[in-house]
């Protein structure tokens, strides 16, 4: 009986010591080491890839932002502020309606299929139904028409065939911070007109803020819209 109690006590003691040691190693030492290494080696990424302007954090390299005018009475969605470069559409975004204490955006895709709002032509091919009022085809067509209208100026007319795919489609998360150089260049004439700048200066701004493929072969060239708009703000201030 005494041996049994003694063995049990030793096992419990060993178990408690193991819990304490593992708690200290895995719950304290390991997180401190990982955090220390991350802060020392990858400081910017470890803190959310923050973008600063004037010493203040204005966003993240990883999350897109909207550039809209104040919401008018009766509007459900605000109009874009056309003096700024515009990001990709964000049709998949929703709002938090459960815990209304926090104003959060719920990211996600539209989940619309490729033939949503499509019809078959006389040859049996699927084409967008011009009468469709909802679905992917209707969203893409409306976005394309808006891009053509918004970016056409007195001396620069945008053709529907000039509109790149990222100008009319949202990313899977709806929070893509980048646009293609083609979409940025398409907006250059509008940006120049709205801000009283030379088009060549705006195009140079786009070129200067175009990131190449990762390691030279992965992904596509891209432009971070927030960084580009910060540079635009400083260019306007310098010219003004």
Backbone as CSV, one residue per row, in Angstrom:
resi,resn,N_x,N_y,N_z,CA_x,CA_y,CA_z,C_x,C_y,C_z
1,UNK,0.826,-1.205,0.000,0.000,0.000,0.000,0.861,1.257,0.000
2,UNK,1.859,1.279,0.902,2.754,2.434,0.972,3.527,2.612,-0.313
3,UNK,3.968,1.445,-0.913,4.710,1.510,-2.183,3.834,2.074,-3.289
4,UNK,2.560,1.663,-3.291,1.634,2.139,-4.315,1.422,3.652,-4.197
5,UNK,1.235,4.127,-2.982,1.050,5.560,-2.762,2.312,6.325,-3.139
6,UNK,3.467,5.778,-2.773,4.735,6.425,-3.095,4.966,6.516,-4.593
7,UNK,4.656,5.412,-5.313,4.814,5.422,-6.778,3.883,6.438,-7.427
8,UNK,2.668,6.492,-6.916,1.701,7.454,-7.471,2.167,8.885,-7.250
9,UNK,2.686,9.137,-6.041,3.181,10.478,-5.726,4.348,10.854,-6.630
10,UNK,5.257,9.875,-6.870,6.400,10.162,-7.743,5.941,10.448,-9.180
11,UNK,4.956,9.682,-9.656,4.444,9.896,-11.012,3.765,11.261,-11.147
12,UNK,2.964,11.599,-10.116,2.313,12.909,-10.134,3.332,14.035,-10.094
13,UNK,4.365,13.852,-9.273,5.418,14.859,-9.178,6.148,15.016,-10.498
14,UNK,6.466,13.873,-11.153,7.142,13.935,-12.451,6.263,14.609,-13.508
15,UNK,4.968,14.287,-13.467,4.042,14.888,-14.414,3.933,16.398,-14.227
16,UNK,3.848,16.831,-12.959,3.757,18.260,-12.677,5.020,18.994,-13.099
17,UNK,6.187,18.364,-12.836,7.440,18.997,-13.253,7.513,19.122,-14.781
18,UNK,7.044,18.072,-15.479,7.042,18.122,-16.947,6.130,19.240,-17.455
19,UNK,4.951,19.379,-16.827,4.026,20.438,-17.224,4.656,21.811,-17.013
20,UNK,5.293,21.997,-15.862,5.910,23.283,-15.571,7.045,23.597,-16.546
21,UNK,7.893,22.585,-16.789,9.022,22.796,-17.702,8.533,23.100,-19.115
22,UNK,7.569,22.307,-19.614,7.055,22.527,-20.964,6.308,23.858,-21.073
23,UNK,5.620,24.239,-19.999,4.929,25.528,-20.004,5.919,26.672,-20.128
24,UNK,7.006,26.593,-19.382,8.022,27.641,-19.437,8.720,27.652,-20.794
25,UNK,9.082,26.442,-21.296,9.812,26.353,-22.567,8.928,26.763,-23.740
26,UNK,7.722,26.135,-23.822,6.856,26.351,-24.982,5.981,27.603,-24.858
27,UNK,5.650,27.976,-23.636,4.743,29.100,-23.465,5.418,30.423,-23.174
28,UNK,6.713,30.375,-22.799,7.406,31.609,-22.471,8.677,31.778,-23.311
29,UNK,9.591,30.835,-23.175,10.886,30.972,-23.840,10.748,30.963,-25.360
30,UNK,10.030,29.950,-25.896,9.900,29.829,-27.352,9.217,31.060,-27.969
31,UNK,8.056,31.521,-27.446,7.454,32.738,-28.023,8.360,33.964,-27.944
32,UNK,9.120,34.102,-26.834,10.019,35.240,-26.715,11.141,35.173,-27.746
33,UNK,11.676,33.976,-27.963,12.750,33.810,-28.948,12.229,34.109,-30.352
34,UNK,11.061,33.515,-30.707,10.495,33.737,-32.041,10.173,35.217,-32.253
35,UNK,9.571,35.856,-31.243,9.247,37.273,-31.348,10.504,38.127,-31.481
36,UNK,11.535,37.780,-30.704,12.789,38.521,-30.769,13.450,38.403,-32.122
37,UNK,13.499,37.189,-32.663,14.100,36.976,-33.984,13.299,37.722,-35.051
38,UNK,11.957,37.634,-34.979,11.106,38.297,-35.963,11.313,39.814,-35.930
39,UNK,11.389,40.382,-34.732,11.578,41.825,-34.612,12.960,42.261,-35.078
40,UNK,13.954,41.403,-34.856,15.313,41.752,-35.236,15.556,41.587,-36.734
41,UNK,15.015,40.509,-37.315,15.315,40.180,-38.710,14.222,40.655,-39.667
42,UNK,12.963,40.517,-39.250,11.840,40.889,-40.126,10.945,41.911,-39.424
43,UNK,11.536,42.992,-38.965,10.802,43.948,-38.133,9.539,44.474,-38.809
44,UNK,9.648,44.892,-40.060,8.492,45.477,-40.744,7.387,44.453,-40.947
45,UNK,7.750,43.253,-41.433,6.749,42.216,-41.681,6.118,41.736,-40.372
46,UNK,6.908,41.643,-39.316,6.376,41.171,-38.039,5.357,42.137,-37.454
47,UNK,5.412,43.392,-37.863,4.486,44.403,-37.336,3.365,44.738,-38.312
48,UNK,3.135,43.850,-39.276,2.000,44.039,-40.171,2.309,44.760,-41.459
49,UNK,3.579,44.852,-41.828,3.978,45.537,-43.074,3.360,46.929,-43.147
50,UNK,3.584,47.698,-42.089,2.974,49.022,-41.990,3.559,49.993,-43.020
51,UNK,2.688,50.874,-43.511,3.105,51.966,-44.385,2.911,53.263,-43.619
52,UNK,3.954,54.070,-43.554,3.887,55.323,-42.802,4.001,56.514,-43.740
53,UNK,3.336,57.589,-43.366,3.436,58.847,-44.102,3.418,59.970,-43.077
54,UNK,4.460,60.776,-43.101,4.558,61.845,-42.118,4.715,61.338,-40.698
55,UNK,5.337,60.183,-40.555,5.556,59.620,-39.231,4.362,58.877,-38.667
56,UNK,3.242,58.816,-39.408,2.040,58.127,-38.930,1.752,56.904,-39.784
57,UNK,1.252,55.857,-39.145,0.854,54.659,-39.878,-0.443,54.955,-40.613
58,UNK,-0.435,54.769,-41.934,-1.628,55.062,-42.741,-2.220,53.816,-43.375
59,UNK,-1.585,52.668,-43.168,-2.117,51.441,-43.736,-1.084,50.336,-43.733
60,UNK,-1.416,49.279,-44.437,-0.541,48.114,-44.547,-0.296,47.796,-46.014
61,UNK,0.896,47.284,-46.290,1.214,46.860,-47.655,0.341,45.698,-48.112
62,UNK,-0.297,45.014,-47.166,-1.002,43.768,-47.457,-2.505,43.935,-47.617
63,UNK,-3.044,45.098,-47.267,-4.495,45.285,-47.267,-4.854,46.507,-48.107
64,UNK,-5.740,46.309,-49.061,-6.165,47.395,-49.929,-7.075,48.371,-49.213
65,UNK,-7.182,49.568,-49.774,-8.051,50.605,-49.223,-8.903,51.200,-50.333
66,UNK,-10.060,51.721,-49.947,-10.898,52.445,-50.884,-10.557,53.934,-50.844
67,UNK,-10.786,54.618,-51.967,-10.576,56.066,-52.049,-11.876,56.660,-52.593
68,UNK,-12.797,56.935,-51.670,-14.138,57.349,-52.041,-14.474,58.732,-51.496
69,UNK,-15.468,59.338,-52.111,-16.026,60.588,-51.615,-16.948,60.288,-50.433
70,UNK,-17.246,61.279,-49.610,-18.180,61.045,-48.500,-19.527,60.548,-49.010
71,UNK,-20.125,59.669,-48.254,-21.412,59.086,-48.641,-22.496,60.167,-48.637
72,UNK,-23.207,60.289,-49.750,-24.286,61.262,-49.855,-25.597,60.669,-49.343
73,UNK,-26.506,61.541,-48.993,-27.804,61.098,-48.487,-28.522,60.274,-49.550
74,UNK,-28.972,59.096,-49.158,-29.683,58.217,-50.082,-28.794,57.224,-50.805
75,UNK,-27.463,57.405,-50.717,-26.534,56.484,-51.371,-26.280,55.265,-50.500
76,UNK,-26.168,54.109,-51.150,-25.768,52.893,-50.441,-24.261,52.704,-50.501
77,UNK,-23.679,53.107,-51.618,-22.226,53.032,-51.773,-21.724,54.391,-52.260
78,UNK,-20.606,54.867,-51.741,-20.096,56.186,-52.136,-19.477,56.166,-53.526
79,UNK,-19.402,57.327,-54.139,-18.729,57.460,-55.433,-17.220,57.485,-55.219
80,UNK,-16.453,56.971,-56.182,-14.991,57.017,-56.050,-14.477,58.441,-56.151
81,UNK,-13.441,58.747,-55.399,-12.782,60.054,-55.479,-11.762,59.968,-56.608
82,UNK,-12.093,60.539,-57.732,-11.325,60.328,-58.966,-10.004,61.078,-59.024
83,UNK,-9.675,61.839,-57.990,-8.349,62.476,-57.988,-7.277,61.512,-57.487
84,UNK,-7.705,60.336,-57.028,-6.782,59.311,-56.542,-6.808,58.093,-57.449
85,UNK,-5.699,57.357,-57.464,-5.690,56.070,-58.149,-6.672,55.141,-57.436
86,UNK,-7.458,54.427,-58.219,-8.469,53.538,-57.660,-7.975,52.092,-57.635
87,UNK,-8.337,51.339,-56.595,-7.915,49.933,-56.497,-8.842,49.025,-57.299
88,UNK,-8.671,47.743,-57.131,-9.563,46.770,-57.754,-10.944,46.848,-57.106
89,UNK,-11.976,46.376,-57.794,-13.297,46.304,-57.159,-13.242,45.395,-55.928
90,UNK,-14.159,45.613,-55.007,-14.200,44.796,-53.791,-15.619,44.298,-53.560
91,UNK,-16.185,43.626,-54.585,-17.573,43.188,-54.527,-17.817,42.113,-53.485
92,UNK,-16.766,41.420,-53.066,-16.955,40.341,-52.102,-16.984,40.794,-50.660
93,UNK,-16.675,42.072,-50.422,-16.633,42.562,-49.046,-18.029,42.681,-48.464
94,UNK,-18.135,42.340,-47.186,-19.384,42.514,-46.460,-19.112,43.272,-45.182
95,UNK,-20.148,43.547,-44.419,-19.984,44.247,-43.148,-20.414,43.351,-41.997
96,UNK,-19.815,43.593,-40.861,-20.109,42.814,-39.662,-21.466,43.219,-39.103
97,UNK,-22.413,42.288,-39.125,-23.757,42.584,-38.624,-24.077,41.800,-37.359
98,UNK,-23.099,41.072,-36.848,-23.325,40.257,-35.655,-22.918,41.028,-34.407
99,UNK,-21.630,41.360,-34.328,-21.150,42.152,-33.195,-20.976,43.582,-33.674
100,UNK,-22.026,44.364,-33.550,-22.017,45.715,-34.115,-21.225,46.713,-33.275
101,UNK,-20.631,46.236,-32.202,-19.770,47.118,-31.410,-18.527,47.491,-32.202
102,UNK,-18.117,46.599,-33.116,-16.919,46.826,-33.913,-17.306,46.979,-35.379
103,UNK,-16.773,48.036,-36.019,-17.028,48.240,-37.434,-15.968,47.486,-38.230
104,UNK,-16.280,46.263,-38.599,-15.324,45.396,-39.275,-15.798,45.087,-40.687
105,UNK,-14.841,44.893,-41.579,-15.141,44.408,-42.911,-14.913,42.908,-42.954
106,UNK,-15.824,42.202,-43.582,-15.679,40.761,-43.745,-15.209,40.513,-45.168
107,UNK,-13.996,40.014,-45.317,-13.443,39.831,-46.653,-13.922,38.514,-47.242
108,UNK,-13.910,38.459,-48.559,-14.311,37.234,-49.233,-14.572,37.486,-50.701
109,UNK,-14.757,36.415,-51.441,-15.038,36.510,-52.870,-16.550,36.589,-53.086
110,UNK,-16.957,36.927,-54.305,-18.388,36.985,-54.623,-18.989,35.587,-54.727
111,UNK,-18.132,34.584,-55.024,-18.580,33.200,-55.214,-19.540,33.047,-56.388
112,UNK,-19.492,33.990,-57.313,-20.307,33.875,-58.519,-19.572,33.013,-59.541
113,UNK,-20.304,32.138,-60.211,-19.687,31.253,-61.195,-19.370,32.021,-62.471
114,UNK,-18.533,31.437,-63.294,-18.122,32.088,-64.527,-19.262,32.320,-65.499
115,UNK,-20.333,31.503,-65.410,-21.456,31.678,-66.325,-22.631,32.394,-65.676
116,UNK,-22.376,33.020,-64.525,-23.438,33.761,-63.842,-23.833,34.986,-64.663
117,UNK,-25.084,35.034,-65.086,-25.536,36.141,-65.916,-25.184,35.979,-67.381
118,UNK,-24.836,34.753,-67.784,-24.460,34.501,-69.183,-25.617,33.854,-69.943
119,UNK,-25.485,33.874,-71.254,-26.467,33.240,-72.135,-25.718,32.598,-73.303
120,UNK,-26.403,31.756,-74.058,-25.784,31.131,-75.226,-26.172,31.902,-76.480
121,UNK,-25.163,32.159,-77.337,-25.460,32.831,-78.590,-25.932,31.817,-79.624
122,UNK,-26.120,32.257,-80.844,-26.673,31.368,-81.879,-25.749,30.205,-82.218
123,UNK,-24.456,30.352,-81.889,-23.504,29.274,-82.142,-23.313,28.368,-80.932
124,UNK,-24.043,28.635,-79.859,-23.942,27.807,-78.665,-22.844,28.234,-77.711
125,UNK,-22.202,29.377,-77.986,-21.148,29.864,-77.097,-21.752,30.725,-75.987
126,UNK,-21.138,30.631,-74.809,-21.619,31.430,-73.686,-21.097,32.860,-73.789
127,UNK,-22.004,33.808,-73.748,-21.650,35.227,-73.775,-22.458,35.921,-72.687
128,UNK,-22.046,37.123,-72.308,-22.772,37.868,-71.289,-24.140,38.293,-71.826
129,UNK,-25.139,38.087,-71.014,-26.489,38.503,-71.368,-26.595,40.020,-71.183
130,UNK,-26.818,40.771,-72.259,-26.869,42.241,-72.119,-28.033,42.720,-71.259
131,UNK,-29.024,41.872,-71.038,-30.182,42.251,-70.229,-30.044,41.834,-68.769
132,UNK,-28.952,41.108,-68.447,-28.771,40.642,-67.071,-28.535,41.817,-66.133
133,UNK,-29.253,41.823,-65.003,-29.104,42.896,-64.024,-28.284,42.489,-62.819
134,UNK,-28.012,41.200,-62.686,-27.151,40.729,-61.605,-26.306,39.571,-62.124
135,UNK,-25.425,39.063,-61.270,-24.512,38.014,-61.703,-23.159,38.576,-62.089
136,UNK,-22.204,37.692,-62.349,-20.836,38.099,-62.644,-20.757,38.949,-63.911
137,UNK,-21.479,38.545,-64.951,-21.433,39.301,-66.205,-21.899,40.728,-66.002
138,UNK,-22.979,40.903,-65.256,-23.513,42.246,-65.024,-22.529,43.089,-64.221
139,UNK,-21.904,42.476,-63.214,-20.923,43.207,-62.400,-19.727,43.634,-63.234
140,UNK,-19.209,42.724,-64.047,-18.040,43.030,-64.877,-18.370,44.107,-65.902
141,UNK,-19.547,43.989,-66.528,-19.944,44.978,-67.535,-20.115,46.362,-66.900
142,UNK,-20.741,46.417,-65.729,-20.936,47.697,-65.051,-19.596,48.305,-64.652
143,UNK,-18.689,47.459,-64.161,-17.362,47.949,-63.770,-16.589,48.434,-64.987
144,UNK,-16.684,47.708,-66.097,-15.989,48.123,-67.322,-16.513,49.466,-67.821
145,UNK,-17.829,49.616,-67.839,-18.420,50.873,-68.302,-17.995,52.040,-67.404
146,UNK,-17.918,51.786,-66.092,-17.503,52.837,-65.165,-16.048,53.222,-65.381
147,UNK,-15.189,52.234,-65.641,-13.765,52.507,-65.880,-13.596,53.338,-67.158
148,UNK,-14.332,52.976,-68.198,-14.265,53.718,-69.459,-14.717,55.159,-69.252
149,UNK,-15.849,55.335,-68.560,-16.406,56.670,-68.336,-15.499,57.524,-67.448
150,UNK,-15.040,56.945,-66.339,-14.266,57.710,-65.360,-12.894,58.112,-65.880
151,UNK,-12.307,57.290,-66.745,-10.920,57.525,-67.147,-10.765,58.155,-68.528
152,UNK,-11.876,58.420,-69.178,-11.815,59.135,-70.455,-11.770,60.637,-70.187
153,UNK,-10.829,61.303,-70.806,-10.691,62.754,-70.641,-10.869,63.437,-72.003
154,UNK,-10.714,64.737,-71.998,-10.911,65.490,-73.236,-9.947,65.048,-74.328
155,UNK,-8.721,64.691,-73.943,-7.716,64.317,-74.952,-7.297,62.856,-74.858
156,UNK,-8.049,62.062,-74.118,-7.706,60.642,-73.979,-8.990,59.842,-73.812
157,UNK,-9.291,59.016,-74.790,-10.502,58.213,-74.754,-10.155,56.742,-74.507
158,UNK,-10.820,56.164,-73.533,-10.591,54.762,-73.181,-11.567,53.884,-73.940
159,UNK,-11.047,52.863,-74.579,-11.880,51.889,-75.269,-12.162,50.718,-74.332
160,UNK,-13.330,50.092,-74.432,-13.614,48.928,-73.580,-12.561,47.833,-73.686
161,UNK,-11.943,47.712,-74.861,-10.919,46.683,-75.043,-9.612,47.034,-74.332
162,UNK,-9.473,48.293,-73.902,-8.262,48.722,-73.197,-8.313,48.392,-71.704
163,UNK,-9.489,48.035,-71.194,-9.670,47.850,-69.751,-9.083,46.502,-69.324
164,UNK,-8.082,46.500,-68.428,-7.482,45.239,-67.975,-8.414,44.487,-67.032
165,UNK,-8.178,43.215,-66.895,-9.094,42.357,-66.134,-9.161,42.737,-64.655
166,UNK,-8.042,43.207,-64.090,-8.068,43.543,-62.655,-8.859,44.818,-62.367
167,UNK,-9.204,45.565,-63.409,-10.009,46.770,-63.213,-11.486,46.445,-63.029
168,UNK,-11.882,45.231,-63.398,-13.309,44.874,-63.357,-13.600,43.650,-62.503
169,UNK,-12.573,43.054,-61.920,-12.780,41.871,-61.075,-12.097,42.067,-59.732
170,UNK,-12.721,41.558,-58.695,-12.116,41.628,-57.364,-11.264,40.391,-57.132
171,UNK,-10.378,40.465,-56.158,-9.560,39.308,-55.798,-10.372,38.378,-54.907
172,UNK,-9.797,37.233,-54.561,-10.512,36.261,-53.731,-10.880,36.841,-52.371
173,UNK,-10.025,37.694,-51.827,-10.288,38.290,-50.510,-11.040,39.607,-50.611
174,UNK,-10.960,40.262,-51.768,-11.529,41.590,-51.899,-10.655,42.667,-51.303
175,UNK,-9.464,42.282,-50.823,-8.586,43.225,-50.134,-7.232,43.384,-50.830
176,UNK,-7.167,43.028,-52.100,-5.902,43.094,-52.834,-5.371,44.530,-52.833
177,UNK,-4.152,44.745,-52.323,-3.609,46.110,-52.273,-2.980,46.557,-53.588
178,UNK,-2.891,45.667,-54.556,-2.178,45.965,-55.798,-3.116,46.061,-56.994
179,UNK,-2.672,46.784,-57.997,-3.276,46.758,-59.320,-2.166,46.515,-60.326
180,UNK,-2.538,46.192,-61.538,-1.534,45.971,-62.581,-0.991,47.303,-63.074
181,UNK,0.228,47.331,-63.597,0.754,48.575,-64.192,-0.140,49.088,-65.318
182,UNK,-0.793,48.150,-66.020,-1.680,48.558,-67.119,-2.872,49.358,-66.593
183,UNK,-3.432,48.915,-65.474,-4.570,49.636,-64.907,-4.123,50.983,-64.335
184,UNK,-2.951,51.015,-63.739,-2.426,52.280,-63.218,-2.183,53.265,-64.360
185,UNK,-1.590,52.791,-65.459,-1.336,53.665,-66.617,-2.645,54.163,-67.226
186,UNK,-3.665,53.316,-67.213,-4.962,53.701,-67.761,-5.559,54.889,-66.989
187,UNK,-5.249,54.971,-65.699,-5.778,56.036,-64.862,-4.943,57.315,-64.900
188,UNK,-3.769,57.247,-65.526,-2.819,58.363,-65.465,-3.384,59.662,-66.028
189,UNK,-4.107,59.602,-67.154,-4.639,60.824,-67.759,-5.689,61.459,-66.859
190,UNK,-6.546,60.645,-66.258,-7.544,61.199,-65.337,-6.879,61.841,-64.125
191,UNK,-5.888,61.148,-63.568,-5.174,61.672,-62.402,-4.507,63.000,-62.739
192,UNK,-3.895,63.064,-63.914,-3.226,64.302,-64.325,-4.230,65.443,-64.473
193,UNK,-5.376,65.154,-65.074,-6.383,66.193,-65.281,-6.976,66.670,-63.955
194,UNK,-7.307,65.740,-63.083,-7.952,66.107,-61.815,-7.007,66.863,-60.880
195,UNK,-5.707,66.591,-60.984,-4.740,67.201,-60.071,-3.872,68.266,-60.741
196,UNK,-4.195,68.594,-62.000,-3.467,69.633,-62.741,-1.970,69.302,-62.833
197,UNK,-1.705,68.060,-63.243,-0.334,67.589,-63.397,-0.063,67.237,-64.848
198,UNK,1.199,67.109,-65.175,1.592,66.641,-66.494,1.461,65.120,-66.534
199,UNK,0.905,64.602,-67.613,0.691,63.154,-67.740,2.005,62.395,-67.614
200,UNK,3.067,62.939,-68.178,4.362,62.251,-68.117,4.854,62.117,-66.678
201,UNK,4.580,63.129,-65.857,4.976,63.045,-64.445,4.201,61.940,-63.734
202,UNK,2.926,61.805,-64.065,2.107,60.757,-63.443,2.554,59.379,-63.925
203,UNK,2.840,59.259,-65.201,3.299,57.978,-65.741,4.645,57.587,-65.132
204,UNK,5.513,58.551,-64.907,6.792,58.267,-64.256,6.561,57.801,-62.825
205,UNK,5.576,58.385,-62.167,5.226,57.983,-60.800,4.815,56.515,-60.777
206,UNK,4.025,56.118,-61.758,3.597,54.709,-61.853,4.799,53.803,-62.080
207,UNK,5.671,54.209,-63.003,6.862,53.400,-63.295,7.742,53.238,-62.049
208,UNK,7.891,54.321,-61.296,8.739,54.291,-60.105,8.164,53.400,-59.002
209,UNK,6.869,53.174,-59.028,6.225,52.391,-57.975,5.715,51.037,-58.479
210,UNK,6.254,50.609,-59.609,5.920,49.283,-60.135,6.931,48.269,-59.626
211,UNK,6.429,47.258,-58.927,7.281,46.171,-58.424,7.297,45.043,-59.447
212,UNK,8.496,44.492,-59.685,8.626,43.395,-60.641,8.207,42.059,-60.048
213,UNK,8.399,41.021,-60.814,8.059,39.674,-60.353,8.958,39.284,-59.180
214,UNK,8.419,38.526,-58.246,9.192,38.056,-57.098,10.292,37.126,-57.595
215,UNK,11.528,37.418,-57.199,12.710,36.654,-57.623,12.853,36.620,-59.136
216,UNK,12.182,37.541,-59.820,12.336,37.646,-61.260,11.456,36.739,-62.090
217,UNK,10.709,35.809,-61.454,9.911,34.880,-62.261,8.565,34.516,-61.632
218,UNK,8.328,34.864,-60.375,7.068,34.486,-59.735,6.084,35.651,-59.733
219,UNK,4.836,35.369,-60.119,3.801,36.383,-60.112,3.910,37.334,-61.288
220,UNK,3.240,38.473,-61.158,3.195,39.474,-62.214,3.651,40.830,-61.658
221,UNK,4.113,41.735,-62.514,4.416,43.093,-62.047,3.170,43.715,-61.428
222,UNK,3.359,44.541,-60.406,2.211,45.069,-59.674,2.547,46.442,-59.101
223,UNK,1.499,47.172,-58.757,1.644,48.505,-58.174,0.832,48.555,-56.888
224,UNK,1.468,48.934,-55.785,0.752,49.087,-54.525,0.016,50.426,-54.551
225,UNK,-1.310,50.382,-54.482,-2.122,51.585,-54.670,-1.906,52.594,-53.545
226,UNK,-1.783,52.124,-52.322,-1.583,53.056,-51.209,-0.254,53.793,-51.350
227,UNK,0.817,53.079,-51.642,2.113,53.722,-51.820,2.077,54.712,-52.980
228,UNK,1.381,54.320,-54.049,1.292,55.190,-55.219,0.529,56.473,-54.879
229,UNK,-0.550,56.352,-54.132,-1.333,57.534,-53.778,-0.596,58.442,-52.791
230,UNK,0.208,57.860,-51.926,1.034,58.687,-51.037,2.032,59.495,-51.860
231,UNK,2.661,58.833,-52.832,3.602,59.543,-53.705,2.884,60.606,-54.522
232,UNK,1.662,60.311,-54.950,0.869,61.286,-55.700,0.573,62.513,-54.839
233,UNK,0.227,62.285,-53.587,-0.059,63.399,-52.682,1.155,64.324,-52.558
234,UNK,2.348,63.736,-52.429,3.550,64.544,-52.312,3.888,65.253,-53.629
235,UNK,3.600,64.607,-54.751,3.851,65.238,-56.047,2.927,66.444,-56.239
236,UNK,1.659,66.293,-55.871,0.706,67.396,-55.993,1.137,68.568,-55.092
237,UNK,1.581,68.234,-53.876,2.025,69.276,-52.946,3.255,70.007,-53.476
238,UNK,4.167,69.248,-54.095,5.383,69.860,-54.628,5.091,70.739,-55.834
239,UNK,4.109,70.321,-56.663,3.771,71.099,-57.853,2.887,72.301,-57.509
240,UNK,2.159,72.166,-56.375,1.201,73.216,-56.021,1.848,74.408,-55.399
